[in-house]
Each structure stands twice: as structure tokens, then as C-alpha cells.
Amino acid sequence: MKLRSIFKKKENPQPLETGPFPPGKVGVVDLSTEGDQSVRGLSDLYSPDPGPDLHAPVHDIADILQEMGKITEDQYARLRLHQASNPACDSVEWLVQEKCVDADDVLPAKAQWYGLEFQPIAPADVEKEAFEKLSSEFIRRNFILPVRVEGQTLVVATSEPGNVLAMEDVKRQTQMELKVLVCRAEDIEAACESFRDEPIDYDLDDFISDLTEVEVVQDEEDDSEDLERMAGESPVIKYVNYLISNAIREGASDIHIEPKAKKTKIRYRIDGVLFEVREAPSKMHPAIVSRIKIMANLDISERRLPQDGKVSVIVGGRAVDLRVSTLPTSHGEKTVIRVLDSRSIMRGLDQLGMEDGVCARFEEQIALPHGVFLVTGPTGSGKSTTLYTALGQMDGERLNVSTVEDPVEYELGFCNQVQVSDVIGLTFAAALRSLLRQDPDIIMIGEIRDNETARVAIQAALTGHLVLSTLHTNDAASSVTRLVNIGIDAYLIAASLNGVLAQRLVRKICPKCKESYQVAERMKRYIDRAGISAKELCHGAGCDQCRGSGFAGRLGIYELLIVDEAFRDMINKDASVTNMRRAFIQSKSPSLYDDGLRKVKLGLTTVEEVLRVTEVYGQSETEV
């Protein structure tokens, strides 16, 4: 009996769907042949239409971007041509890399691809009740933001709509159905920041009254402490937690705890300037310092010698490193806590405040295969941030990037970091010699302090390595003279030095209270020489947002010295400070002062602020 006599043939067979693809894009295999009759009989069981070519490209985000008008037909054709020879090519990555589309154009297309709605989310759109259903750490890690609750449904926004496993995890944690929107990753971060900025409900008067009867006992502490979770413990712990977490929220870079005769003064360094924030009774001081020592794993019984330590804390769902230093003074141990927030260094060169021309030339310098590049400036001028940012532009997968630092301030996953220890003989020079046997491509030295370190660094540059380092000089040109003074021959400097970047940090005008103002008479000569109109001058009047200072945040001002052939000849002839500065002026490169005045003209900072950091205030007009 033949098969066709048993089964009735379908009149209008439908194409077989083999996957979650848009209709009309799935080919169907035709099983019929001209061979065996039994095989032909099987074809009568199911005989769909042939469908389109199996090798035709599947409808993807590139098609949606073309339909949205975000890419041209020519760009679309180039993508398909590239994919024909590179089947593993990701269409979105290629389009972004070729600058055919912006990253902001991709998310709406992704939303359409997944059948979701793209919707920008502002912090004000996020309900606190919804936000608290997930931890801020989970939200940041998985890019899923709870927005609001609608009955038994939780509305969430995500920048990664394809992360199905994370969605299932949210369902499991909240025991709610989900309505999913698509938003930008920046919207999620902004929402987390807005809730992070909510102050902790501390009663400082209660702390101070309770601390008078506190006995400090040394105990074991974890390396990483969640300050907000511990806010309900003993008064000493709560008070220290408040000081640290509040400093981080205020954007402080340092916390100074200073014992005086009748009180303990606590100050924060914000935007490079110290502000007194609180006073405490002097009898509280030993308890506060002991608590900080316990956190940093220091010896609380040793009060006669300076000590240094480090501790990790968790504030607002993110990890922050603290570097602790104690110093005996006449009224007790002064303690300074340096706040090391890795978010301050993980940003692009364009966010450092460099002018486009300076930024482009700086990128060229750090892309060179060998030579020495120096960043100079006083302590606290942002040199480490610039070097870390430069390292972040490099391909850590292809290159062997190593650093020698004292101390290692920020942990960088893409390079190998060496901590200097003079106690055991691991100096900068010793670490550098060992690194040269580790097949390095790029070496970053925390600071060139002496002849031995400078000599090894220059030898490394001359043997085919790129060396980045810092130096303490007032400007770029005097760096050459500084190297000569520590004993490096001028011909070696000329042969190895690629460039020098000098920098300072100036405070930015607070945007909340920014206004036009009349500059003081003694400042007018600086304005006139720079060609700045009085109408272009602004300052901050002072508000609660900026603590009445008129400034909020900082940006860099820079001068970049490129050592070309003409400059190398000058170094070999005469490496004196006067000659080097004359050569820099002849190069027509803008100085720190010039760059600062450009930012004054743009309304970013004030003339007084530029003069404060460039050290030209009070000089004669001819000197300026």
C-alpha cells in the first residue's frame, strides 16, 4: 500500500517555522527528488512553497536602522559586503566602529527588534518603592532599573534588552510580572546616583553624647565594609561611617581629622580647597582615630610613630578605596584619609578639559612605540589621573602594560601593577630593571625621583619601550633642566624625550549660581591682554549647591611641549631653564596661562582662579 493512500494531502500547506525569525525570511527544505518512488510519495505528505533563498541575510538591526533612516543605502551595502567575507562580524559593532551610526541610535533599533518600547528615563520618573525592590549593585551590574509598580506588574527599563537571564532573575527576586522598556545606560546610572545622594538619617548630637562613655576595643574587621549597613552599630562606628560616607557624597578627595587643644577639627578637601565641616570634643579624638586604625589594620597601641594603611569600603553600592595616614602631633594623632574613587579616572581624554588640538597631539604621543613622555605639575594637579586615563586608551589585550607606583592608588585590571617598597629594597629602579626582563611594551612610573630611576627609564626608552612618568616641575620646559640637574646627560635626554605635558587643576564655576560680574580693577590688564570682553566674564555668586564657594568641580589647564628636531638641538646646545623656556615660546604652543584664559573666555572658570594656579598673580605686565 502506498503512503499517499493512507494520508490525505494538505490542500494549502503553510511554511514551516523553524525559529523566531520575521515571516518570509525562513527557507523550507524541499524533500522531493526525482529518484525513488517512495521518496516522491513522502513529498506528498507535506509540500510547502520553496520560500526565499536559504543564503539570504536574516532581517537584523542593520535593516531596522536603514528603515529608520539612520544609515544610508551605501553604508548598508558596505556592511553586507564586509559580512560576506567576515561572517562572524557583528553588524552593530561594525556600524558604530565605522561611525555610520551613534551609539544612541542603536538602542531604539534594538528596542524595535525585540518588540519593546524605547523611552528615556529621568531620575524623577523612578518611584522609590520600585527602586528599592532591587539592590543598587544589582541594578548597576545588570543594567536593569525598576521604574514603577503598576498593580502586580513591575515596570523596568534596561539598556540590554537581550539579557533574558537577568530578567528572569528580577522576576524571581520580586515575584512580580515585568513590563520591559528600553533606555540608555546613562539613564540607569543617573537614577542610581539620585537615590545614592539621599542623606543617611544620622543624629550627630546623639553620637557626640554617646561617645563620651565609649571604650574602644580592637577587633577583627573585614577588608571591605558596607558603611551604610553598619550605621546601626556602636556610636564610634556610626560617627566615623558618617564622616566617610558624607565626604564621598560631597565629592571630597581628602578627610582631615586634626586634634586641637580643646576640640577636634574635621575638614574636607573639595575641589582642591579645605572646608571645615564639623567640630567634636577633644575627648572623642582617641576613639575616632582608633576606629579608623582598626579599619585600616593599623596598630592602635602605637601612637608615637606615623602609620599608613589602606581599606576598602562600600558606599552607595560601589567600592571606594581609602588611604589612611596618621601623624603624631602635640595634641594627638592627626589623621588624613585620601578618598580614591576609581570613577574619577575611568573617563576619556576628552573629559579631562584638554583643548581639541592638545588632546589630538597628546594621543599621538602616547601612541608612539618608544620614548619618554612626562606629565609635570605640583602635588594634587591631576597627574596620576592623566596617566591612568592615557593607559586606559591602550590595548591591554595586545600590549604588555606595566606600572611601578608608590603607592598603587587605583587597581587597573588591564595592566600589571608593582608596589614599591623601600623597606625590602624594591625601589623604583629595582622594579624597573625587573620589568625590563618581563617583555614590556609600555611602562608607567609613578614618579621619577632620583638619578637611578631616571637613568633606567631612559635606557628603557632607548631600547624600544614607551615610558610614561611624572616629574615635579612648574612648567613643561623646565622638565629638561630638572633631568639634567639630577645627573642625566643632555644628549640622552635629547635622544629619548618625546614630550612633556604640564598641567594644573582650576575650579569650575558653579552652574547653579553662575552670573556675569564686574572684574576687579587690578585684573583688567590680564583681561585686556587676552582680548576678553567684560561681557564674557562670569563667576559663581555662591549657593547651597556649591557651599557658598561659587565653584563646583574642577577641570585641567595644560601646556604641551613636543620635542622635535629643533628642540633636540637646543637641548644639546644649552639645557638651561631660560633657554628651554625661550625655545618653548618660539614653538608658539599655548602656555598654562594661555589655556586658562581660553577657559575664562568660555565661561568655565575665573581669571582669579587661573592666576592662583599659574603663579603669575602680582607680577608685572611685562612678566605676564
Secondary structure per residue as TSV (DSSP state, phi and psi in degrees):
chain	resnum	aa	ss	phi	psi
A	1	M	-	360.0	134.8
A	2	K	-	-83.9	151.8
A	3	L	G	-60.1	-35.1
A	4	R	G	-67.6	-18.7
A	5	S	G	-83.7	-14.0
A	6	I	T	-92.2	-47.2
A	7	F	S	-102.6	141.0
A	8	K	-	-86.7	130.9
A	9	K	-	-70.1	137.4
A	10	K	-	-68.5	137.7
A	11	E	S	-73.2	-49.3
A	12	N	S	-127.3	77.1
A	13	P	-	-62.5	143.4
A	14	Q	-	-101.2	149.8
A	15	P	-	-58.7	143.9
A	16	L	-	-81.3	122.9
A	17	E	-	-84.0	121.9
A	18	T	-	-108.8	4.9
A	19	G	S	-179.6	174.0
A	20	P	S	-81.5	60.3
A	21	F	-	-109.8	157.2
A	22	P	-	-60.4	146.9
A	23	P	T	-56.4	146.1
A	24	G	T	85.1	0.0
A	25	K	-	-111.7	2.3
A	26	V	-	-108.2	122.8
A	27	G	-	-80.2	152.9
A	28	V	-	-121.4	130.5
A	29	V	-	-73.6	131.1
A	30	D	-	-92.7	115.1
A	31	L	-	-82.7	-8.3
A	32	S	-	-70.5	145.1
A	33	T	-	-138.4	172.9
A	34	E	S	-98.6	13.7
A	35	G	S	-91.4	-121.0
A	36	D	-	-60.0	138.8
A	37	Q	H	-62.6	-33.1
A	38	S	H	-66.6	-33.5
A	39	V	H	-69.4	-39.1
A	40	R	H	-63.4	-34.5
A	41	G	H	-64.4	-36.5
A	42	L	H	-62.5	-29.5
A	43	S	H	-68.5	-21.6
A	44	D	T	-75.6	-16.3
A	45	L	T	-67.5	-39.6
A	46	Y	-	-152.7	109.7
A	47	S	-	-126.1	75.6
A	48	P	-	-73.3	168.6
A	49	D	-	-66.1	150.9
A	50	P	-	-59.5	-32.8
A	51	G	-	77.1	-177.7
A	52	P	S	-75.5	174.9
A	53	D	-	-62.5	132.0
A	54	L	T	-61.2	-28.0
A	55	H	T	-90.8	1.7
A	56	A	S	-66.9	142.7
A	57	P	-	-65.6	142.3
A	58	V	-	-72.2	143.4
A	59	H	-	-61.6	118.0
A	60	D	-	-131.0	-168.6
A	61	I	H	-64.3	-29.7
A	62	A	H	-61.5	-39.2
A	63	D	H	-62.9	-41.2
A	64	I	H	-65.6	-41.2
A	65	L	H	-62.5	-36.9
A	66	Q	H	-68.2	-41.5
A	67	E	H	-64.2	-32.4
A	68	M	T	-79.2	-7.3
A	69	G	T	79.9	16.8
A	70	K	S	-83.7	-24.4
A	71	I	S	-128.7	152.0
A	72	T	-	-85.7	168.7
A	73	E	H	-62.2	-36.9
A	74	D	H	-65.2	-44.0
A	75	Q	H	-64.2	-39.7
A	76	Y	H	-62.2	-43.7
A	77	A	H	-65.2	-39.5
A	78	R	H	-63.2	-40.0
A	79	L	H	-61.3	-48.1
A	80	R	H	-64.8	-35.4
A	81	L	H	-65.3	-40.3
A	82	H	H	-66.7	-39.8
A	83	Q	H	-67.9	-28.3
A	84	A	H	-62.5	-34.9
A	85	S	H	-95.6	-13.9
A	86	N	-	-132.7	80.1
A	87	P	T	-59.2	-27.2
A	88	A	T	-82.8	-0.2
A	89	C	-	-65.4	132.3
A	90	D	-	-85.1	122.4
A	91	S	H	-62.2	-41.0
A	92	V	H	-66.4	-47.0
A	93	E	H	-58.9	-41.3
A	94	W	H	-65.5	-43.8
A	95	L	H	-65.2	-38.7
A	96	V	H	-69.9	-42.9
A	97	Q	H	-63.0	-37.9
A	98	E	T	-83.0	4.5
A	99	K	T	60.1	31.7
A	100	C	S	-77.9	-32.2
A	101	V	S	-137.0	157.3
A	102	D	-	-87.3	156.8
A	103	A	H	-59.6	-30.4
A	104	D	H	-67.8	-23.4
A	105	D	H	-78.4	-21.5
A	106	V	H	-74.2	-40.4
A	107	L	H	-61.4	-45.0
A	108	P	H	-58.8	-36.3
A	109	A	H	-68.1	-40.1
A	110	K	H	-61.8	-42.6
A	111	A	H	-59.1	-44.5
A	112	Q	H	-64.2	-38.9
A	113	W	H	-61.0	-40.7
A	114	Y	T	-88.8	2.3
A	115	G	T	73.0	30.6
A	116	L	-	-115.4	168.9
A	117	E	E	-97.7	131.1
A	118	F	E	-89.6	128.9
A	119	Q	-	-148.3	118.8
A	120	P	-	-60.9	139.1
A	121	I	-	-117.1	121.9
A	122	A	-	-95.8	153.3
A	123	P	G	-53.0	-33.3
A	124	A	G	-68.6	-19.1
A	125	D	G	-78.5	-13.8
A	126	V	S	-93.0	122.5
A	127	E	-	-80.9	137.0
A	128	K	H	-60.4	-39.9
A	129	E	H	-59.8	-40.3
A	130	A	H	-72.0	-44.3
A	131	F	H	-58.5	-37.7
A	132	E	T	-76.2	-2.2
A	133	K	T	-74.2	-17.4
A	134	L	S	-130.0	152.1
A	135	S	-	-73.9	149.1
A	136	S	H	-62.4	-31.4
A	137	E	H	-64.6	-43.3
A	138	F	H	-63.9	-42.0
A	139	I	H	-60.7	-46.7
A	140	R	H	-67.9	-39.1
A	141	R	H	-70.6	-35.1
A	142	N	H	-106.9	-1.5
A	143	F	T	55.6	44.4
A	144	I	E	-127.1	118.7
A	145	L	E	-113.1	116.6
A	146	P	E	-67.8	127.0
A	147	V	E	-103.6	-50.5
A	148	R	E	-160.1	165.6
A	149	V	E	-110.0	127.3
A	150	E	E	-120.0	92.6
A	151	G	T	67.0	-118.1
A	152	Q	T	-98.0	11.6
A	153	T	E	-112.6	134.8
A	154	L	E	-100.4	120.5
A	155	V	E	-86.0	121.5
A	156	V	E	-121.9	151.9
A	157	A	E	-119.3	139.8
A	158	T	E	-139.6	150.2
A	159	S	S	-99.1	-0.7
A	160	E	-	-129.7	76.8
A	161	P	T	-64.9	-15.8
A	162	G	T	-84.2	-2.6
A	163	N	-	-83.3	76.7
A	164	V	H	-67.2	-38.0
A	165	L	H	-61.8	-39.9
A	166	A	H	-65.9	-37.0
A	167	M	H	-61.6	-43.3
A	168	E	H	-63.7	-35.6
A	169	D	H	-64.9	-38.7
A	170	V	H	-64.4	-42.7
A	171	K	H	-58.7	-42.4
A	172	R	H	-66.4	-41.4
A	173	Q	H	-71.4	-38.1
A	174	T	H	-96.0	-17.7
A	175	Q	-	55.4	40.3
A	176	M	S	-133.8	155.5
A	177	E	E	-74.6	154.8
A	178	L	E	-116.1	140.8
A	179	K	E	-114.6	120.9
A	180	V	E	-105.6	130.3
A	181	L	E	-113.2	164.6
A	182	V	E	-115.4	131.7
A	183	C	-	-140.8	177.5
A	184	R	-	-80.1	152.1
A	185	A	H	-62.1	-32.2
A	186	E	H	-64.8	-32.9
A	187	D	H	-65.5	-39.2
A	188	I	H	-66.2	-43.9
A	189	E	H	-64.1	-40.6
A	190	A	H	-63.9	-39.0
A	191	A	H	-65.4	-42.7
A	192	C	H	-62.1	-40.4
A	193	E	H	-65.1	-38.5
A	194	S	H	-65.5	-36.7
A	195	F	H	-79.2	-30.0
A	196	R	H	-63.6	-32.5
A	197	D	T	-76.0	-3.9
A	198	E	S	-66.1	127.5
A	199	P	-	-67.8	147.2
A	200	I	-	-76.2	142.4
A	201	D	-	-81.1	85.2
A	202	Y	-	-105.2	142.9
A	203	D	-	-110.6	96.8
A	204	L	H	-66.7	-30.9
A	205	D	H	-62.9	-39.2
A	206	D	H	-65.1	-39.4
A	207	F	H	-56.5	-51.7
A	208	I	H	-64.2	-40.2
A	209	S	H	-67.4	-36.8
A	210	D	H	-74.4	-31.4
A	211	L	H	-68.3	-18.7
A	212	T	T	-65.7	-21.0
A	213	E	T	-115.6	19.8
A	214	V	-	-88.0	135.9
A	215	E	-	-109.9	124.4
A	216	V	-	-87.2	125.9
A	217	V	-	-122.1	132.8
A	218	Q	-	-72.5	134.0
A	219	D	-	-141.5	173.4
A	220	E	-	-83.4	135.3
A	221	E	-	-125.9	151.5
A	222	D	-	-69.5	156.1
A	223	D	S	-66.1	-31.3
A	224	S	E	-120.9	121.9
A	225	E	E	-119.5	133.6
A	226	D	E	-86.2	103.3
A	227	L	T	-61.7	-39.3
A	228	E	T	-72.5	-32.3
A	229	R	G	-66.6	-32.1
A	230	M	G	-89.5	6.6
A	231	A	G	-64.4	-16.6
A	232	G	G	-93.6	8.8
A	233	E	S	-90.0	-153.7
A	234	S	-	-60.8	156.7
A	235	P	H	-57.3	-38.1
A	236	V	H	-62.9	-47.8
A	237	I	H	-61.5	-43.9
A	238	K	H	-62.9	-40.0
A	239	Y	H	-67.9	-44.8
A	240	V	H	-65.2	-40.4
A	241	N	H	-60.4	-40.2
A	242	Y	H	-62.3	-46.8
A	243	L	H	-58.9	-42.6
A	244	I	H	-73.5	-49.7
A	245	S	H	-65.5	-36.6
A	246	N	H	-67.8	-36.9
A	247	A	H	-62.8	-40.9
A	248	I	H	-66.6	-40.6
A	249	R	H	-66.1	-33.1
A	250	E	H	-78.7	-9.0
A	251	G	T	79.9	26.3
A	252	A	-	-75.3	145.7
A	253	S	S	-96.6	-21.5
A	254	D	E	-145.6	150.3
A	255	I	E	-120.0	122.5
A	256	H	E	-107.2	121.8
A	257	I	E	-114.8	104.7
A	258	E	E	-116.9	118.4
A	259	P	E	-78.4	133.5
A	260	K	-	-121.1	-179.2
A	261	A	S	-62.3	-42.2
A	262	K	S	-121.4	4.3
A	263	K	E	-159.7	167.9
A	264	T	E	-111.8	122.8
A	265	K	E	-98.4	132.2
A	266	I	E	-118.8	124.9
A	267	R	E	-129.2	146.9
A	268	Y	E	-109.1	140.3
A	269	R	E	-95.7	111.8
A	270	I	E	-121.3	124.8
A	271	D	T	55.4	36.0
A	272	G	T	84.6	-0.5
A	273	V	E	-123.3	138.5
A	274	L	E	-82.4	134.8
A	275	F	E	-123.9	130.5
A	276	E	E	-77.1	125.9
A	277	V	E	-112.4	-22.8
A	278	R	E	-164.1	156.5
A	279	E	E	-124.5	151.0
A	280	A	E	-137.8	153.8
A	281	P	E	-59.3	145.0
A	282	S	G	-61.3	-29.3
A	283	K	G	-70.5	-14.1
A	284	M	G	-75.8	-22.7
A	285	H	H	-57.7	-49.0
A	286	P	H	-59.3	-37.3
A	287	A	H	-66.8	-41.7
A	288	I	H	-63.6	-48.3
A	289	V	H	-64.0	-39.6
A	290	S	H	-63.3	-40.5
A	291	R	H	-61.7	-43.0
A	292	I	H	-65.8	-39.3
A	293	K	H	-62.9	-40.2
A	294	I	H	-61.8	-43.1
A	295	M	H	-61.1	-38.3
A	296	A	T	-91.6	7.9
A	297	N	T	59.2	43.1
A	298	L	-	-102.3	168.4
A	299	D	-	-83.8	110.5
A	300	I	T	-74.7	-15.8
A	301	S	T	-84.0	-15.6
A	302	E	-	-94.1	109.5
A	303	R	-	-117.6	1.9
A	304	R	S	-98.1	-18.4
A	305	L	S	-119.1	149.8
A	306	P	-	-65.5	149.9
A	307	Q	E	-137.6	151.5
A	308	D	E	-131.9	142.3
A	309	G	E	-155.8	178.6
A	310	K	E	-144.9	145.1
A	311	V	E	-147.4	146.6
A	312	S	E	-104.4	136.8
A	313	V	E	-129.5	164.6
A	314	I	E	-120.1	119.9
A	315	V	E	-131.8	126.7
A	316	G	T	62.3	28.1
A	317	G	T	83.9	3.1
A	318	R	E	-126.9	150.8
A	319	A	E	-82.9	136.5
A	320	V	E	-133.3	135.7
A	321	D	E	-94.0	141.5
A	322	L	E	-120.7	132.2
A	323	R	E	-107.2	121.5
A	324	V	E	-106.8	135.0
A	325	S	E	-134.9	128.6
A	326	T	E	-115.0	146.8
A	327	L	E	-143.1	122.9
A	328	P	E	-65.5	132.5
A	329	T	E	-127.5	178.9
A	330	S	T	-65.3	-23.5
A	331	H	T	-111.3	9.8
A	332	G	E	133.8	-171.7
A	333	E	E	-87.1	120.3
A	334	K	E	-79.6	135.6
A	335	T	E	-123.6	130.9
A	336	V	E	-121.8	129.3
A	337	I	E	-112.8	116.7
A	338	R	E	-89.1	126.1
A	339	V	E	-91.8	118.2
A	340	L	E	-111.1	97.5
A	341	D	-	-102.4	113.4
A	342	S	G	-63.2	-19.4
A	343	R	G	-65.4	-23.1
A	344	S	G	-74.1	-17.5
A	345	I	T	-109.0	-15.9
A	346	M	S	-87.3	72.0
A	347	R	S	-149.3	167.0
A	348	G	-	-80.2	165.9
A	349	L	G	-62.5	-30.8
A	350	D	G	-68.3	-14.1
A	351	Q	G	-95.2	0.7
A	352	L	T	-83.5	-12.5
A	353	G	T	100.9	7.9
A	354	M	-	-72.8	140.9
A	355	E	-	-65.1	154.9
A	356	D	H	-56.5	-42.7
A	357	G	H	-65.2	-44.0
A	358	V	H	-64.9	-42.3
A	359	C	H	-61.8	-43.1
A	360	A	H	-63.9	-43.7
A	361	R	H	-69.9	-33.7
A	362	F	H	-65.1	-41.7
A	363	E	H	-62.8	-35.9
A	364	E	H	-63.9	-38.9
A	365	Q	H	-67.0	-42.3
A	366	I	H	-79.7	-5.3
A	367	A	T	-94.5	-4.2
A	368	L	S	-68.1	150.6
A	369	P	S	-76.0	-24.6
A	370	H	S	-155.1	168.2
A	371	G	E	117.2	176.7
A	372	V	E	-111.9	132.0
A	373	F	E	-125.4	128.4
A	374	L	E	-112.2	145.2
A	375	V	E	-118.2	124.8
A	376	T	E	-120.9	159.3
A	377	G	-	151.7	166.3
A	378	P	S	-72.5	172.8
A	379	T	T	-59.9	135.0
A	380	G	T	83.7	15.5
A	381	S	S	-96.6	5.5
A	382	G	S	88.9	18.9
A	383	K	H	-63.0	-45.3
A	384	S	H	-62.7	-39.5
A	385	T	H	-61.0	-42.5
A	386	T	H	-63.5	-44.5
A	387	L	H	-66.3	-43.2
A	388	Y	H	-61.7	-40.4
A	389	T	H	-64.4	-40.0
A	390	A	H	-62.2	-43.3
A	391	L	H	-62.4	-34.2
A	392	G	H	-66.8	-18.0
A	393	Q	T	-82.8	-9.0
A	394	M	S	-93.2	155.4
A	395	D	-	-82.9	94.3
A	396	G	T	-68.5	-15.9
A	397	E	T	-77.7	-39.8
A	398	R	T	-88.8	-27.5
A	399	L	S	-109.1	149.7
A	400	N	-	-92.8	101.4
A	401	V	E	-104.0	126.5
A	402	S	E	-132.8	149.9
A	403	T	E	-129.2	150.7
A	404	V	E	-124.2	117.5
A	405	E	E	-136.5	156.9
A	406	D	S	-145.6	95.2
A	407	P	S	-91.6	175.5
A	408	V	-	-75.2	109.6
A	409	E	-	-84.8	-42.8
A	410	Y	S	-125.0	135.3
A	411	E	-	-81.0	122.5
A	412	L	-	-114.5	120.9
A	413	G	T	-73.7	-18.3
A	414	F	T	-95.3	6.0
A	415	C	S	-145.9	169.6
A	416	N	E	-99.2	123.9
A	417	Q	E	-113.8	131.8
A	418	V	E	-112.7	129.1
A	419	Q	E	-93.0	121.3
A	420	V	-	-71.2	142.1
A	421	S	B	-143.8	100.7
A	422	D	G	-65.9	-26.2
A	423	V	G	-60.7	-38.9
A	424	I	G	-101.7	8.3
A	425	G	T	87.6	8.0
A	426	L	B	-89.2	79.9
A	427	T	-	-84.5	174.6
A	428	F	H	-56.8	-46.9
A	429	A	H	-64.7	-43.1
A	430	A	H	-64.1	-42.7
A	431	A	H	-64.8	-38.2
A	432	L	H	-64.0	-42.3
A	433	R	H	-61.0	-40.7
A	434	S	H	-68.1	-38.8
A	435	L	H	-62.9	-34.6
A	436	L	T	-64.7	-18.6
A	437	R	T	-93.9	4.5
A	438	Q	S	-104.7	21.4
A	439	D	-	52.5	57.1
A	440	P	-	-82.4	156.0
A	441	D	S	-105.4	-44.8
A	442	I	E	-131.0	132.9
A	443	I	E	-123.3	128.7
A	444	M	E	-111.1	124.1
A	445	I	E	-106.1	126.8
A	446	G	S	-53.5	-41.4
A	447	E	-	-164.3	139.0
A	448	I	-	-92.3	110.5
A	449	R	-	-107.8	-26.5
A	450	D	S	-144.7	175.7
A	451	N	H	-61.9	-42.0
A	452	E	H	-64.2	-45.0
A	453	T	H	-64.5	-43.7
A	454	A	H	-62.7	-40.2
A	455	R	H	-66.8	-42.7
A	456	V	H	-66.7	-38.7
A	457	A	H	-61.6	-43.3
A	458	I	H	-69.3	-37.8
A	459	Q	H	-62.3	-39.3
A	460	A	H	-63.5	-40.8
A	461	A	H	-66.0	-39.0
A	462	L	H	-72.2	-19.5
A	463	T	T	-100.5	18.8
A	464	G	T	100.4	23.4
A	465	H	-	-118.4	150.5
A	466	L	E	-92.8	123.4
A	467	V	E	-115.8	124.1
A	468	L	E	-111.5	137.0
A	469	S	E	-157.5	175.2
A	470	T	E	-118.2	159.2
A	471	L	E	-148.0	145.7
A	472	H	-	-95.1	95.1
A	473	T	-	-138.6	163.8
A	474	N	S	-78.8	-29.0
A	475	D	S	-147.5	177.4
A	476	A	S	-69.6	-43.3
A	477	A	T	-64.0	-37.0
A	478	S	H	-73.0	-6.5
A	479	S	H	-63.7	-36.3
A	480	V	H	-63.1	-45.9
A	481	T	H	-64.6	-37.0
A	482	R	H	-60.8	-43.1
A	483	L	H	-63.9	-37.7
A	484	V	H	-65.2	-40.3
A	485	N	H	-66.0	-28.3
A	486	I	T	-90.4	9.5
A	487	G	T	103.8	15.4
A	488	I	-	-94.0	131.4
A	489	D	-	-64.5	142.7
A	490	A	H	-60.5	-36.9
A	491	Y	H	-67.2	-31.4
A	492	L	H	-70.6	-38.2
A	493	I	H	-64.2	-46.0
A	494	A	H	-61.7	-35.0
A	495	A	H	-78.0	-25.4
A	496	S	H	-112.2	-26.3
A	497	L	E	-77.9	124.6
A	498	N	E	-92.5	-40.6
A	499	G	E	-175.0	167.9
A	500	V	E	-137.7	133.0
A	501	L	E	-114.1	116.4
A	502	A	E	-98.1	142.9
A	503	Q	E	-149.1	157.8
A	504	R	E	-139.9	164.0
A	505	L	E	-113.0	129.0
A	506	V	E	-115.5	150.7
A	507	R	E	-78.7	139.9
A	508	K	E	-87.5	145.1
A	509	I	E	-65.0	134.7
A	510	C	-	-64.6	123.7
A	511	P	T	-68.4	-21.3
A	512	K	T	-74.9	-31.2
A	513	C	S	-123.8	25.1
A	514	K	E	-69.2	134.5
A	515	E	E	-155.2	161.5
A	516	S	E	-73.3	153.2
A	517	Y	-	-153.1	165.1
A	518	Q	-	-95.0	117.1
A	519	V	-	-70.6	150.2
A	520	A	-	-63.4	152.6
A	521	E	G	-59.1	-37.8
A	522	R	G	-70.2	-13.4
A	523	M	G	-93.8	-12.0
A	524	K	H	-63.6	-31.5
A	525	R	H	-67.1	-33.0
A	526	Y	H	-68.8	-39.4
A	527	I	H	-66.2	-44.0
A	528	D	H	-63.0	-42.8
A	529	R	H	-65.1	-30.3
A	530	A	H	-87.5	-5.5
A	531	G	T	70.0	32.5
A	532	I	-	-98.3	129.8
A	533	S	-	-75.8	147.5
A	534	A	G	-61.6	-27.3
A	535	K	G	-70.9	-18.6
A	536	E	G	-86.3	-7.1
A	537	L	-	-83.1	134.9
A	538	C	E	-135.6	160.5
A	539	H	E	-152.2	172.0
A	540	G	E	-96.2	128.2
A	541	A	-	-74.6	-20.4
A	542	G	-	103.5	127.9
A	543	C	-	-152.6	177.5
A	544	D	T	-64.1	-32.4
A	545	Q	T	-61.8	-36.8
A	546	C	T	-109.5	17.0
A	547	R	T	58.8	29.9
A	548	G	T	76.9	6.0
A	549	S	S	-84.9	-23.0
A	550	G	S	84.8	0.6
A	551	F	E	-128.3	147.3
A	552	A	E	-148.2	111.8
A	553	G	E	86.7	171.4
A	554	R	E	-136.4	159.3
A	555	L	E	-142.3	161.8
A	556	G	E	-91.9	150.4
A	557	I	E	-119.2	143.9
A	558	Y	E	-137.1	153.7
A	559	E	E	-135.1	132.1
A	560	L	E	-116.2	121.8
A	561	L	E	-104.3	117.4
A	562	I	E	-98.6	124.6
A	563	V	-	-87.2	96.2
A	564	D	-	-95.2	-173.1
A	565	E	H	-62.3	-39.9
A	566	A	H	-63.5	-41.2
A	567	F	H	-69.0	-35.8
A	568	R	H	-61.5	-40.3
A	569	D	H	-62.4	-39.6
A	570	M	H	-64.0	-39.5
A	571	I	H	-62.9	-43.6
A	572	N	H	-66.6	-31.4
A	573	K	H	-81.0	-49.6
A	574	D	-	-158.0	108.7
A	575	A	-	-98.6	25.8
A	576	S	-	-70.1	158.4
A	577	V	H	-59.0	-44.7
A	578	T	H	-60.1	-45.3
A	579	N	H	-67.9	-39.4
A	580	M	H	-66.4	-40.7
A	581	R	H	-67.7	-36.2
A	582	R	H	-64.3	-40.8
A	583	A	H	-65.7	-36.7
A	584	F	H	-66.1	-42.5
A	585	I	H	-62.2	-40.6
A	586	Q	H	-65.2	-23.1
A	587	S	T	-75.0	-9.1
A	588	K	T	66.0	17.2
A	589	S	-	-78.3	141.0
A	590	P	-	-67.7	140.3
A	591	S	-	-85.9	176.7
A	592	L	H	-56.1	-44.2
A	593	Y	H	-63.2	-43.3
A	594	D	H	-63.1	-43.8
A	595	D	H	-65.6	-36.9
A	596	G	H	-62.9	-42.7
A	597	L	H	-67.5	-30.4
A	598	R	H	-61.8	-39.9
A	599	K	H	-73.8	-26.4
A	600	V	H	-65.6	-43.3
A	601	K	H	-64.3	-30.9
A	602	L	T	-81.4	-3.3
A	603	G	T	78.1	22.3
A	604	L	S	-90.5	-30.3
A	605	T	S	-148.3	-174.4
A	606	T	-	-113.2	162.2
A	607	V	H	-62.9	-42.8
A	608	E	H	-59.6	-37.7
A	609	E	H	-67.9	-40.3
A	610	V	H	-65.0	-43.8
A	611	L	H	-65.5	-33.1
A	612	R	H	-62.6	-41.7
A	613	V	H	-92.2	-19.2
A	614	T	H	-94.3	-3.7
A	615	E	T	61.6	34.9
A	616	V	-	-112.6	-0.9
A	617	Y	T	-62.7	133.0
A	618	G	T	90.9	-5.8
A	619	Q	-	-80.6	166.2
A	620	S	-	-74.0	163.1
A	621	E	T	-62.4	-36.1
A	622	T	T	-68.9	-32.8
A	623	E	T	-68.4	-37.4
A	624	V	-	-77.5	360.0
